[in-house]
Amino acid sequence: MTQIAGKDIATPTRTKEILEKYGFSFKKSLGQNFLIDTNILHNIVSEADLTKEKGAIEIGPGIGALTEQLGRAAKKVMAIEIDQRLLPILQDTLSPYENIEVVHGDVLELDLKKLIEEKMTGVEKLSVVANLPYYVTTPILMKLLEERLPLENIVVMIQKEVAERIAAKPGTKDYGSLSVAAQFYAETEVAMIVPASVFIPRPNVDSAVIRLKVRDRPPVEVDDQDVFFRVVRSSFAQRRKTLLNNLMNGLFPKTQKDEVIQMLTDIGINPTRRGETLSLDEFARLANEGMRRGLIT
């Protein structure tokens, strides 16, 4: 099942050959940027910790550059592609790999749990490994995390700026509601920075590979996840405002201001702090206490 040496898809020459053979033109609306550096692909696959007993899901395989590397490393691969024009190309480029199946569809609309049950049987653990389109990075990541899919790792190439926000720590300029949400569900780490020069067409910004090791359970105890995330979103509504001002503008009626100040003081959070200084534990304490006192319903 291994292709002839030197025939990797992810080289400038081979990518050009494939694109010309099929007369393929890039759709900007789909955020299509194809990788042409095999070493980077090897590094991405390595971050996913795949073995011949594990499975991989890829989102947006393009012409199959990363897909073939996953096929060599994993027991089974399911690649989800939204662009119908790429299906015959993938059928051609991935023909040596019997362990790869391409599914046509929009990952945001597909029932991933059902697909995993149908197509990924017999694998020990499962990871998502992908070069994600910039314009839908956050919705895809949140779908993967919120749906509690049976995933070990999510290793994705995304815009560098977004990767830094996902992995950011409290008190930094990049820390926000996306950081809290991602870190609630996974341990996050920026694995590598990838220059724009290794893509066709070349994007305007650098990318990064981020690794999310999916948690078995969140690192903090929350009485209600919806309330927890409402508190988080409200706390970051306007970054320059204090925590108290943001909470009073979006979560609590003005008549409860004194009670909110008292609650924050009681749980050891200064009302004049800003949302970006709070840890996951502090957000959890705030959400839980707000519910216990009947201030949040």
C-alpha positions, -999 to 999 in steps of 0.1 A, spaced: 0 0 0 30 23 1 35 46 -29 68 46 -48 95 67 -32 96 102 -44 59 102 -53 46 120 -23 18 144 -32 31 172 -10 59 184 -33 56 215 -56 62 195 -87 37 167 -79 10 191 -67 14 211 -99 11 180 -120 -21 169 -102 -37 204 -104 -29 206 -141 -41 171 -149 -75 179 -135 -76 216 -144 -83 224 -108 -88 260 -97 -88 271 -61 -119 284 -45 -112 313 -22 -146 309 -5 -135 274 7 -102 287 21 -82 262 0 -44 262 6 -25 230 -1 6 221 17 37 214 -4 62 204 23 65 167 32 86 173 63 59 194 79 33 168 71 54 141 88 56 164 119 19 169 120 13 132 118 38 126 145 20 150 169 -11 129 166 7 99 181 -9 75 155 -2 38 153 -14 9 131 -41 2 157 -55 38 158 -78 57 135 -77 93 120 -103 117 107 -92 144 83 -113 175 75 -106 190 41 -82 166 25 -77 187 -6 -58 166 -31 -47 141 -4 -12 153 7 -18 149 44 -43 120 38 -17 97 23 6 103 53 -22 94 77 -29 63 56 6 52 61 5 58 99 -30 47 109 -52 17 107 -81 36 92 -86 71 78 -119 89 71 -114 121 51 -143 145 49 -143 168 18 -169 195 10 -157 203 -25 -172 178 -50 -146 188 -76 -119 171 -55 -136 137 -52 -122 123 -85 -88 137 -77 -88 120 -43 -100 88 -59 -69 89 -81 -42 101 -56 -53 79 -28 -59 47 -49 -29 29 -33 -45 31 1 -73 6 9 -75 19 45 -87 54 35 -123 64 28 -134 98 15 -168 111 27 -184 140 7 -201 166 30 -198 196 52 -183 186 85 -205 212 103 -236 195 91 -226 159 93 -236 135 122 -200 127 132 -210 103 160 -229 82 135 -202 84 109 -176 72 135 -198 43 145 -203 33 109 -168 38 94 -142 37 122 -149 4 139 -120 -17 150 -96 11 159 -82 15 194 -83 53 196 -93 81 172 -77 115 164 -87 144 141 -57 155 120 -63 183 95 -53 215 78 -84 235 85 -98 264 64 -92 296 83 -127 309 79 -144 280 98 -117 270 122 -135 279 154 -169 264 145 -152 231 135 -131 229 167 -160 237 189 -182 211 172 -155 185 177 -151 194 214 -187 201 224 -201 169 208 -179 148 231 -167 126 202 -145 97 212 -113 115 204 -78 112 218 -62 141 200 -71 170 177 -40 181 158 -49 209 133 -31 235 112 -48 268 117 -41 305 115 -12 313 139 -31 340 157 -60 317 164 -37 289 177 -21 314 201 -56 324 214 -65 288 220 -34 280 240 -32 314 258 -29 317 296 -49 340 319 -35 376 320 -22 376 285 -35 396 256 -45 365 236 -66 349 264 -103 350 258 -135 330 257 -120 307 230 -91 299 253 -114 290 282 -137 269 260 -108 250 244 -90 244 277 -122 233 294 -123 204 270 -87 197 262 -50 203 271 -37 228 245 -3 233 231 11 251 200 33 224 184 49 244 156 48 275 135 44 270 98 54 297 73 31 309 45 57 299 20 49 261 22 14 265 8 -2 268 -27 -17 294 -30 3 313 -4 -19 326 24 -14 361 38 -5 350 73 16 323 89 -1 292 103 5 270 134 -1 234 143 -20 231 176 -24 199 195 -55 195 217 -53 164 240 -90 158 247 -97 155 284 -118 126 299 -134 152 321 -131 190 325 -104 203 349 -130 222 370 -163 212 385 -193 231 371 -229 227 382 -242 237 347 -220 240 316 -244 264 298 -243 288 328 -205 285 330 -200 295 293 -226 323 296 -205 337 325 -173 334 304 -188 351 273 -202 379 294 -169 384 312 -151 390 279 -178 411 263 -157 443 263 -121 436 271 -114 471 285 -142 470 310 -139 455 345 -153 421 353 -181 438 373 -191 461 344 -192 433 319 -213 410 342 -238 438 349 -241 447 312 -248 412 300 -257 388 328 -272 404 358 -299 431 361 -286 465 374 -307 460 406 -285 431 417 -252 451 416 -246 451 453 -254 414 455 -230 406 427 -202 427 443 -208 408 476 -207 375 458 -174 383 440 -158 395 472 -170 363 491 -154 340 465 -121 359 465 -125 377 431 -119 415 431 -148 431 411 -124 456 395 -104 428 378 -108 422 341 -122 390 326 -89 381 310 -72 377 344 -96 349 356 -86 313 355 -109 284 346 -113 277 383 -124 312 391 -149 312 362 -163 279 376 -165 294 412 -183 324 398 -208 304 378 -215 279 405 -219 305 432 -242 327 410 -265 297 406 -264 288 443 -274 323 453 -302 323 427 -285 352 409 -281 332 377 -309 310 363 
